Amino acid sequence: MTGVFGWPIRAVLFDIDDTLVDLRTAMEIAVRAVSAEYLPELSEPQWQEVHREFREDRGGHYEAFLRGEIGFIEQRIARARRALAVAGGALPVERAESWNACYEVEAQRNWRAYPDVVTALDELDAVGVVYGAVSNNVEAYQRRKLDLAGLSRISVLIGTDTVGVPKPDPAIFHEGVRELGFSAAETLYVGDNLLIDAVGASEAGLAALWLNREDRSPELPGGRRWEGAQLSGLAGLSTLL
């Protein structure tokens, strides 16, 4: 089949977090549930700022984890401390391990696929397009996330530990392409991060689609704009192929 990309797409690779799985909502529920005792009588706008700080990770802790400079739990606790601090709270050193353990339980309890995901996968199955996932987290953790979110049908999964590099390094995209069995040009990558997912996949030689669920600006560093394909949801994905 040939669609908007001008040539047949025979395989699709997906990002996971905030593309297939609504991690943002799970994070917000978990952060509030396990941080309320440290932030008493917080207003809703203040909670939203806490969520924003934790989610956006303006301290760059997750990037430090991807570079191998700190551990996964260490980056999360650092983000939590910074997020609580914006609302005048603090996470005591002796409570950090407990905070993280409780956060993990609450987050996993709320891992859910977006409502449009199952239908999109059904449509790909119907037209014979194979699919998998490439994620900037370790494979075992993301496998559990997919399974708990009801997406165990996604059997091909490439994590940062699979090839030793994160997106946007071309090697991690290419490993996904290799696992699905088609060429990079025949494989579409779909993700919510404009720079890491859309631009990264495109520069690695894949077709790329930016999943812009929040109607964000297509502006890129250096005054550039994303001129490629984008969707606000996964409904109708198969019709573009």
C-alpha positions as CSV (number, residue, x, y, z in Angstrom):
1,M,0.0,0.0,0.0
2,T,1.1,3.5,-0.7
3,G,-0.2,6.5,1.2
4,V,1.0,10.0,2.2
5,F,4.7,8.8,2.4
6,G,4.8,8.1,-1.4
7,W,5.9,4.5,-1.1
8,P,4.7,1.4,0.6
9,I,4.9,1.2,4.4
10,R,5.0,-2.4,5.6
11,A,6.0,-2.0,9.2
12,V,5.4,0.4,12.1
13,L,7.5,1.1,15.2
14,F,6.0,3.0,18.0
15,D,7.4,4.9,20.9
16,I,5.7,3.8,24.2
17,D,5.5,6.5,26.8
18,D,2.8,9.1,25.9
19,T,2.4,7.5,22.5
20,L,0.9,4.1,23.3
21,V,0.7,4.3,27.1
22,D,-0.7,7.4,28.9
23,L,2.3,7.8,31.2
24,R,1.6,11.4,31.9
25,T,-1.7,10.6,33.7
26,A,-0.1,7.7,35.6
27,M,2.7,9.9,36.7
28,E,0.4,12.6,37.9
29,I,-1.7,10.2,39.9
30,A,1.3,8.6,41.5
31,V,3.1,11.8,42.3
32,R,0.1,13.2,44.1
33,A,-0.7,10.0,45.9
34,V,2.8,9.6,47.4
35,S,3.7,13.3,47.9
36,A,0.6,14.7,49.6
37,E,2.0,14.2,53.1
38,Y,5.0,16.4,52.1
39,L,2.8,19.1,50.5
40,P,-0.2,19.7,52.8
41,E,-3.0,22.0,51.7
42,L,-1.6,22.5,48.2
43,S,-3.9,24.3,45.8
44,E,-4.8,22.7,42.4
45,P,-2.6,25.2,40.5
46,Q,0.3,24.4,42.8
47,W,-0.2,20.7,42.2
48,Q,-0.2,21.3,38.4
49,E,3.2,23.0,38.8
50,V,4.5,20.1,40.7
51,H,3.3,17.7,38.0
52,R,4.8,19.9,35.3
53,E,8.2,20.1,37.0
54,F,8.3,16.3,37.5
55,R,7.1,15.5,34.0
56,E,9.2,18.0,32.1
57,D,12.3,17.2,34.2
58,R,13.8,20.6,33.7
59,G,16.9,19.5,35.7
60,G,17.8,17.0,32.9
61,H,17.9,14.0,35.3
62,Y,16.4,11.5,32.9
63,E,18.9,12.6,30.2
64,A,21.7,12.0,32.7
65,F,20.3,8.5,33.2
66,L,20.3,7.8,29.5
67,R,23.9,8.9,29.4
68,G,24.7,6.4,32.1
69,E,25.7,9.1,34.6
70,I,23.0,8.1,37.3
71,G,20.7,5.2,37.9
72,F,17.0,5.0,37.1
73,I,15.8,5.3,40.7
74,E,18.3,8.0,41.4
75,Q,17.0,10.2,38.5
76,R,13.4,9.7,39.7
77,I,14.2,10.7,43.2
78,A,16.1,13.8,42.0
79,R,13.1,14.8,39.9
80,A,10.8,14.3,42.9
81,R,12.9,16.5,45.1
82,R,13.0,19.3,42.5
83,A,9.2,19.0,41.9
84,L,8.4,19.1,45.6
85,A,10.7,22.1,46.1
86,V,8.7,24.2,43.6
87,A,5.8,24.1,46.0
88,G,7.9,24.6,49.1
89,G,8.1,20.9,50.1
90,A,11.0,18.6,50.6
91,L,11.6,14.8,50.4
92,P,13.7,13.7,53.4
93,V,16.7,11.6,52.5
94,E,15.5,8.8,54.8
95,R,12.2,8.7,53.1
96,A,13.4,8.7,49.5
97,E,13.6,5.0,49.0
98,S,10.1,4.5,50.4
99,W,8.7,7.4,48.3
100,N,10.1,5.7,45.2
101,A,8.7,2.2,46.1
102,C,5.3,3.7,46.7
103,Y,5.4,5.7,43.5
104,E,6.3,2.6,41.5
105,V,3.3,0.7,42.8
106,E,0.9,3.5,42.2
107,A,2.3,4.3,38.7
108,Q,2.1,0.7,37.6
109,R,-1.5,0.5,38.9
110,N,-2.4,3.3,36.5
111,W,-0.5,2.3,33.3
112,R,-3.2,2.5,30.6
113,A,-3.2,2.4,26.9
114,Y,-4.7,5.4,25.2
115,P,-8.3,4.7,24.0
116,D,-7.2,4.9,20.3
117,V,-4.4,2.3,20.5
118,V,-6.2,-1.0,20.3
119,T,-8.2,0.1,17.3
120,A,-5.1,1.4,15.5
121,L,-3.3,-2.0,16.1
122,D,-6.4,-3.9,15.0
123,E,-6.4,-1.8,11.7
124,L,-2.7,-2.6,11.2
125,D,-3.4,-6.3,11.7
126,A,-6.3,-6.1,9.2
127,V,-4.1,-4.7,6.4
128,G,-1.1,-6.9,7.2
129,V,1.3,-4.3,8.6
130,V,3.6,-5.6,11.3
131,Y,4.5,-3.5,14.3
132,G,6.8,-3.2,17.3
133,A,8.1,-0.6,19.8
134,V,11.4,1.3,20.3
135,S,11.7,3.0,23.7
136,N,14.1,5.1,25.7
137,N,13.9,2.9,28.7
138,V,15.2,-0.6,29.5
139,E,13.4,-3.4,27.7
140,A,12.2,-5.4,30.8
141,Y,10.6,-2.4,32.4
142,Q,8.9,-1.4,29.2
143,R,7.7,-5.0,28.5
144,R,6.0,-5.0,31.9
145,K,4.4,-1.6,31.0
146,L,3.0,-2.9,27.8
147,D,1.7,-6.0,29.4
148,L,0.0,-4.2,32.2
149,A,-1.5,-1.8,29.7
150,G,-3.0,-4.6,27.8
151,L,-0.6,-4.4,24.9
152,S,1.2,-7.7,25.1
153,R,0.4,-8.3,21.5
154,I,3.4,-6.0,20.7
155,S,6.0,-8.7,20.7
156,V,8.9,-6.8,19.2
157,L,10.4,-4.4,21.8
158,I,13.7,-2.6,21.6
159,G,14.9,-0.8,24.8
160,T,18.0,1.3,25.5
161,D,19.8,-1.8,26.9
162,T,19.1,-3.8,23.7
163,V,21.7,-2.0,21.7
164,G,23.3,0.2,24.4
165,V,22.2,3.6,23.0
166,P,19.0,5.7,23.3
167,K,17.0,7.6,20.7
168,P,17.8,9.5,18.6
169,D,20.9,7.4,17.9
170,P,20.2,5.6,14.6
171,A,21.3,2.3,15.9
172,I,18.3,1.8,18.2
173,F,15.8,2.6,15.3
174,H,17.7,0.3,13.0
175,E,17.5,-2.6,15.5
176,G,13.7,-2.2,15.5
177,V,13.7,-2.2,11.7
178,R,15.9,-5.3,11.7
179,E,13.6,-7.1,14.1
180,L,10.5,-6.3,12.0
181,G,12.2,-7.6,8.9
182,F,11.8,-4.7,6.5
183,S,14.0,-1.9,5.3
184,A,14.2,1.5,7.1
185,A,12.3,3.2,4.2
186,E,9.5,0.7,4.5
187,T,9.2,1.2,8.2
188,L,7.3,4.1,9.9
189,Y,8.2,5.4,13.3
190,V,5.4,7.0,15.4
191,G,6.2,9.0,18.5
192,D,5.2,12.0,20.6
193,N,8.6,13.6,21.0
194,L,9.2,15.9,18.0
195,L,13.0,16.0,18.2
196,I,13.8,12.6,19.5
197,D,11.1,10.6,17.8
198,A,10.1,12.3,14.6
199,V,13.3,14.0,13.6
200,G,15.5,11.2,15.0
201,A,13.7,8.5,13.0
202,S,13.7,10.6,9.9
203,E,17.4,11.2,10.1
204,A,17.9,7.4,10.7
205,G,16.2,6.8,7.3
206,L,12.8,5.8,8.5
207,A,9.5,7.3,7.5
208,A,8.4,9.4,10.5
209,L,5.1,10.6,12.0
210,W,4.8,13.0,14.9
211,L,2.0,12.1,17.3
212,N,1.0,15.5,18.4
213,R,-1.7,14.7,21.0
214,E,-1.5,18.1,22.7
215,D,-1.5,20.4,19.7
216,R,2.1,21.6,20.3
217,S,4.1,23.9,18.1
218,P,6.1,22.2,15.3
219,E,9.0,24.6,16.0
220,L,12.5,23.0,16.1
221,P,15.8,24.3,17.3
222,G,17.5,26.7,14.9
223,G,14.2,28.2,13.7
224,R,13.2,25.1,11.7
225,R,9.7,23.6,11.6
226,W,8.6,20.0,11.3
227,E,7.1,19.7,7.9
228,G,6.5,16.0,8.0
229,A,3.4,14.0,8.7
230,Q,1.6,14.4,12.0
231,L,-1.6,13.2,13.7
232,S,-3.4,14.3,16.8
233,G,-4.2,10.7,17.7
234,L,-3.8,7.2,16.3
235,A,-7.2,6.9,14.8
236,G,-6.9,6.4,11.1
237,L,-3.2,5.7,11.2
238,S,-3.6,2.8,8.7
239,T,-5.2,5.1,6.1
240,L,-1.9,7.1,5.8
241,L,0.2,4.1,4.9
